Amino acid sequence: MPYLSIIIPFYNEKENLYPLVKKLNQVLLSLDKSFEVTFVDDGSTDGGFDVLKELISGKNDWRIIRFRKNFGQTAAWAAGLDYVKGEVVVILDADLENDPSDIPMLLNKIDQGYDIVSGWRKDRWKNKPFTRRLTSKTANWLIAKISGVKLHDFGCSLKAYRKEVLEGVKLYGEMHRFLAVLTFWQGAKLTEVEVKFSPRKFGQSKYGMERIIKVVLDLVVIRFLSGYSTKPIYFFGRLGILSIIFSFLTFILAIYYKFWGGKSFIETPLPVLTALFFIVGIMFILIGLLAEMVMRTYHESRDRKIYSIKEKVNFKKPQ
């Protein structure tokens, strides 16, 4: 069994694959540890699979899992985790924004007794517009506040995990970005180290501003599942009581307008509208949470895969 497993998901990163393989090969050969590298092609359409297949020709410890179509980064992570066997797992993006030469530093921290070592791209926003820096800092602060996990850079994919802390963690939706949070909640010992950051030279970023909304919504979901999946009545009950209290207050306000404000109920629709929108908003959130719980139960009870593999390269026997 190898000591180190590297997982590299990629989607249309053809130009980055050669320099990535070259750098990563240099780093891994300098380590006095056994290793395996698993690339996960998330349905690339730029010919990157054929390029990578040629690059790893003759490298028996370098493998490729090719999806039938684009399933998303969470599915790519899940597939990689399903097939790797190393004691330590390092996940690395293929865009070269993170430097493979930082991997030994992460492994040193693992050897010191940590279960998770997370990269921190401290200088990432150094020359970026203020609005981008503010958005990033706000998002990281919000995630840290809600999750209770003290990290500066939740968006950095470069992380090292002991394989044992990943056992039993199910990924679906877009939960890959919270893998460190999920394992930390299960008692894993976590630390953070500064890593180098280089803007991508080829290809386009797959991340946009809409990801911030998705991050917040996903964080609400996993926080709910971690704290209330076995006792949802506490969560729903609290919201129900707050809703009743709010309705009572709006009723008192309506009475005030009628008897002391000189206005009738018809002339003051604000309490009714406030109560209406408040209740409708709660219903939408609760319906969303219930749907997430149903999907989680569906995936975990049936052990259904969230991806479909078209081809596997350099796998010695069926997995």
C-alpha positions as CSV (number, residue, x, y, z in Angstrom):
1,M,0.0,0.0,0.0
2,P,1.5,3.4,-1.0
3,Y,2.1,6.0,1.7
4,L,0.9,8.9,-0.4
5,S,-2.0,9.3,-2.8
6,I,-2.3,12.4,-5.0
7,I,-5.7,13.2,-6.5
8,I,-5.9,15.8,-9.3
9,P,-9.3,16.5,-10.8
10,F,-9.2,18.5,-14.1
11,Y,-11.6,19.9,-16.7
12,N,-10.3,21.4,-19.9
13,E,-6.8,22.1,-18.6
14,K,-4.8,20.8,-21.6
15,E,-2.1,23.4,-21.6
16,N,-1.4,23.0,-17.8
17,L,-1.0,19.2,-17.9
18,Y,2.6,19.0,-19.2
19,P,4.1,21.5,-16.7
20,L,2.0,20.0,-13.9
21,V,3.2,16.4,-14.6
22,K,6.8,17.6,-14.9
23,K,6.8,19.6,-11.6
24,L,4.9,16.9,-9.7
25,N,7.2,14.2,-11.0
26,Q,10.2,16.1,-9.7
27,V,8.7,16.6,-6.3
28,L,7.5,13.0,-5.9
29,L,10.8,11.5,-6.9
30,S,12.6,13.6,-4.3
31,L,10.4,12.1,-1.6
32,D,11.5,9.0,0.2
33,K,8.0,7.7,0.2
34,S,5.9,5.4,-2.0
35,F,3.2,7.2,-3.9
36,E,0.4,6.9,-6.5
37,V,-1.1,9.7,-8.6
38,T,-4.7,9.6,-9.8
39,F,-6.0,12.1,-12.3
40,V,-9.8,12.5,-12.7
41,D,-10.9,13.8,-16.1
42,D,-14.2,15.4,-15.4
43,G,-15.5,15.2,-19.0
44,S,-12.9,17.4,-20.7
45,T,-13.6,18.4,-24.3
46,D,-10.2,20.0,-25.2
47,G,-8.2,16.8,-25.8
48,G,-6.6,16.9,-22.4
49,F,-7.2,13.2,-21.8
50,D,-5.2,12.1,-24.8
51,V,-2.4,14.5,-23.8
52,L,-2.3,13.2,-20.3
53,K,-2.4,9.6,-21.4
54,E,0.7,10.1,-23.4
55,L,2.4,12.0,-20.6
56,I,2.0,9.2,-18.1
57,S,2.9,6.4,-20.5
58,G,5.2,4.1,-18.7
59,K,4.4,5.5,-15.3
60,N,2.7,2.6,-13.6
61,D,1.8,4.6,-10.4
62,W,0.2,7.4,-12.5
63,R,-3.5,6.7,-13.3
64,I,-6.4,8.3,-15.0
65,I,-10.2,8.0,-14.3
66,R,-12.2,9.4,-17.2
67,F,-15.8,10.5,-16.7
68,R,-18.4,10.1,-19.4
69,K,-19.4,13.7,-19.0
70,N,-18.8,16.7,-16.8
71,F,-20.2,15.8,-13.3
72,G,-18.5,18.6,-11.3
73,Q,-15.7,18.9,-8.9
74,T,-17.4,17.1,-6.0
75,A,-17.9,14.0,-8.2
76,A,-14.3,14.1,-9.3
77,W,-13.1,14.3,-5.7
78,A,-15.5,11.4,-4.7
79,A,-14.2,9.2,-7.5
80,G,-10.6,9.9,-6.6
81,L,-11.2,9.1,-2.9
82,D,-13.0,5.9,-3.9
83,Y,-10.0,4.5,-5.8
84,V,-6.9,5.7,-3.8
85,K,-5.2,3.5,-1.2
86,G,-2.5,5.7,0.4
87,E,-2.2,6.4,4.1
88,V,-2.2,10.1,3.3
89,V,-4.2,11.8,0.6
90,V,-3.3,15.1,-1.1
91,I,-5.8,16.9,-3.4
92,L,-4.4,19.3,-5.9
93,D,-6.0,21.3,-8.6
94,A,-4.6,21.1,-12.2
95,D,-4.4,24.8,-12.9
96,L,-0.9,25.2,-11.3
97,E,-2.2,28.0,-9.0
98,N,-0.8,25.8,-6.2
99,D,2.8,24.7,-6.4
100,P,3.4,20.9,-6.1
101,S,6.7,21.8,-4.3
102,D,4.6,22.6,-1.2
103,I,3.5,19.0,-0.9
104,P,6.5,18.0,1.3
105,M,5.7,20.8,3.7
106,L,2.1,19.4,4.1
107,L,3.5,15.9,4.7
108,N,5.8,17.2,7.4
109,K,2.8,18.5,9.3
110,I,1.0,15.2,8.9
111,D,4.1,13.5,10.3
112,Q,3.9,15.8,13.3
113,G,0.5,14.3,14.2
114,Y,-2.1,16.4,12.3
115,D,-4.9,14.7,10.5
116,I,-5.6,17.6,8.1
117,V,-3.2,20.2,6.7
118,S,-4.8,23.0,4.8
119,G,-3.0,25.4,2.4
120,W,-3.4,29.1,2.9
121,R,-2.8,31.3,-0.2
122,K,-1.9,34.3,1.9
123,D,-0.7,36.5,-1.0
124,R,-3.5,35.5,-3.4
125,W,-5.3,38.8,-3.3
126,K,-2.3,41.1,-2.9
127,N,-2.6,42.9,-6.2
128,K,-6.3,42.3,-6.7
129,P,-9.1,45.0,-6.5
130,F,-10.3,45.9,-3.1
131,T,-13.8,44.5,-3.8
132,R,-12.3,41.0,-4.6
133,R,-10.2,41.0,-1.5
134,L,-13.2,42.1,0.6
135,T,-15.5,39.4,-0.9
136,S,-12.9,36.7,-0.2
137,K,-12.2,37.8,3.3
138,T,-16.0,38.1,4.0
139,A,-16.7,34.6,2.6
140,N,-13.9,33.0,4.6
141,W,-14.9,34.8,7.8
142,L,-18.5,33.8,7.3
143,I,-17.6,30.1,6.8
144,A,-15.3,30.1,9.8
145,K,-18.0,31.7,12.0
146,I,-20.7,29.3,11.0
147,S,-18.6,26.2,10.9
148,G,-16.4,26.8,13.9
149,V,-13.3,25.9,11.9
150,K,-10.6,28.5,12.1
151,L,-9.0,28.7,8.6
152,H,-8.0,31.7,6.6
153,D,-8.5,30.1,3.2
154,F,-11.3,27.6,2.8
155,G,-11.1,27.8,-1.0
156,C,-7.6,26.4,-1.3
157,S,-7.9,22.9,-2.7
158,L,-4.3,22.0,-1.7
159,K,-4.8,20.0,1.5
160,A,-3.4,16.8,3.0
161,Y,-5.6,14.3,4.8
162,R,-5.0,11.1,6.7
163,K,-7.0,8.6,4.8
164,E,-8.6,7.2,8.0
165,V,-10.4,10.5,8.7
166,L,-12.0,10.4,5.3
167,E,-13.6,7.1,5.9
168,G,-17.4,7.4,6.0
169,V,-17.5,10.9,4.6
170,K,-20.0,11.0,1.7
171,L,-19.6,13.7,-0.9
172,Y,-22.5,14.9,-3.1
173,G,-23.9,18.2,-4.5
174,E,-21.0,20.6,-4.2
175,M,-19.7,19.6,-0.7
176,H,-16.1,19.1,-1.8
177,R,-15.2,22.5,-0.6
178,F,-16.2,21.5,2.9
179,L,-14.3,18.2,3.2
180,A,-12.0,19.7,5.8
181,V,-14.9,21.0,7.8
182,L,-16.8,17.7,7.7
183,T,-13.7,15.8,8.9
184,F,-12.9,18.4,11.5
185,W,-16.4,18.0,12.9
186,Q,-15.7,14.3,13.3
187,G,-12.7,15.0,15.5
188,A,-9.8,15.4,13.1
189,K,-6.9,17.5,14.2
190,L,-6.4,20.4,11.7
191,T,-3.7,23.0,11.0
192,E,-3.0,25.5,8.3
193,V,0.2,26.4,6.5
194,E,1.1,29.2,4.1
195,V,1.6,27.9,0.5
196,K,2.7,29.6,-2.7
197,F,0.2,31.0,-5.2
198,S,0.7,31.7,-8.9
199,P,-2.1,33.1,-11.2
200,R,-3.0,30.6,-13.9
201,K,-1.2,31.0,-17.2
202,F,-3.5,28.9,-19.4
203,G,-7.2,28.2,-19.5
204,Q,-10.0,30.0,-17.7
205,S,-11.1,29.8,-14.1
206,K,-14.1,27.6,-13.4
207,Y,-15.2,29.8,-10.5
208,G,-17.4,32.9,-10.6
209,M,-19.1,35.2,-8.2
210,E,-22.2,33.0,-8.1
211,R,-20.1,30.5,-6.2
212,I,-20.4,32.7,-3.1
213,I,-24.1,32.2,-2.9
214,K,-23.6,28.4,-3.4
215,V,-21.0,28.4,-0.6
216,V,-23.4,30.0,1.9
217,L,-26.3,27.7,1.0
218,D,-24.1,24.6,1.1
219,L,-22.7,25.7,4.5
220,V,-26.2,26.2,5.9
221,V,-27.0,22.6,4.7
222,I,-24.0,20.9,6.3
223,R,-24.3,22.9,9.5
224,F,-27.9,21.8,9.7
225,L,-27.0,18.1,9.0
226,S,-24.2,18.2,11.5
227,G,-26.2,19.6,14.3
228,Y,-29.8,18.6,13.7
229,S,-30.0,15.6,11.4
230,T,-30.9,13.3,14.3
231,K,-33.1,15.9,16.1
232,P,-34.6,18.2,13.5
233,I,-37.5,19.1,15.8
234,Y,-35.1,21.3,17.7
235,F,-34.3,23.3,14.6
236,F,-37.8,23.4,13.1
237,G,-39.3,24.0,16.5
238,R,-37.2,27.1,17.2
239,L,-38.0,28.6,13.9
240,G,-41.7,27.8,14.5
241,I,-41.7,29.6,17.8
242,L,-39.9,32.6,16.4
243,S,-42.4,32.7,13.6
244,I,-45.3,32.7,16.2
245,I,-43.6,35.4,18.2
246,F,-43.1,37.5,15.1
247,S,-46.8,37.1,14.1
248,F,-47.8,38.1,17.6
249,L,-45.7,41.3,17.4
250,T,-47.2,42.2,14.0
251,F,-50.7,41.7,15.4
252,I,-49.9,44.0,18.3
253,L,-48.6,46.6,15.7
254,A,-51.8,46.3,13.7
255,I,-53.9,46.8,16.8
256,Y,-51.9,49.9,17.6
257,Y,-52.5,51.4,14.2
258,K,-56.2,50.7,14.5
259,F,-56.9,52.2,17.9
260,W,-54.1,54.7,18.4
261,G,-52.7,55.4,15.0
262,G,-55.9,56.5,13.5
263,K,-55.7,53.9,10.6
264,S,-57.7,50.8,9.8
265,F,-56.3,47.4,9.0
266,I,-56.9,48.0,5.3
267,E,-54.8,51.2,5.4
268,T,-51.9,49.5,7.0
269,P,-51.0,46.3,5.0
270,L,-47.4,46.3,6.3
271,P,-48.0,43.8,9.1
272,V,-49.7,41.4,6.8
273,L,-47.0,41.7,4.1
274,T,-44.3,41.3,6.7
275,A,-45.8,38.2,8.1
276,L,-46.5,36.8,4.7
277,F,-43.0,37.2,3.3
278,F,-41.5,36.0,6.6
279,I,-43.5,32.8,6.6
280,V,-43.0,32.1,2.9
281,G,-39.2,32.7,3.3
282,I,-39.1,30.2,6.2
283,M,-41.1,27.7,4.2
284,F,-38.7,27.9,1.3
285,I,-35.6,27.4,3.5
286,L,-37.2,24.5,5.3
287,I,-38.3,22.8,2.1
288,G,-34.7,23.2,0.8
289,L,-33.3,21.6,4.0
290,L,-35.8,18.7,3.9
291,A,-34.9,18.1,0.2
292,E,-31.2,18.0,1.2
293,M,-31.9,15.5,3.9
294,V,-33.8,13.3,1.5
295,M,-31.0,13.4,-1.1
296,R,-28.4,12.6,1.6
297,T,-30.5,9.6,2.7
298,Y,-31.0,8.5,-0.9
299,H,-27.3,8.6,-1.7
300,E,-26.1,7.0,1.5
301,S,-28.7,4.3,1.8
302,R,-28.3,3.0,-1.8
303,D,-24.6,3.8,-2.0
304,R,-25.3,5.3,-5.4
305,K,-22.3,6.8,-7.2
306,I,-22.6,10.4,-8.3
307,Y,-20.4,9.9,-11.3
308,S,-20.1,7.5,-14.3
309,I,-16.7,6.3,-15.5
310,K,-16.0,5.9,-19.2
311,E,-12.4,4.7,-19.0
312,K,-9.6,3.9,-16.6
313,V,-5.9,4.1,-17.5
314,N,-3.1,2.2,-15.7
315,F,-5.3,0.3,-13.3
316,K,-3.7,-3.1,-13.0
317,K,-7.0,-4.9,-12.3
318,P,-10.7,-4.1,-12.0
319,Q,-11.5,-2.0,-9.0
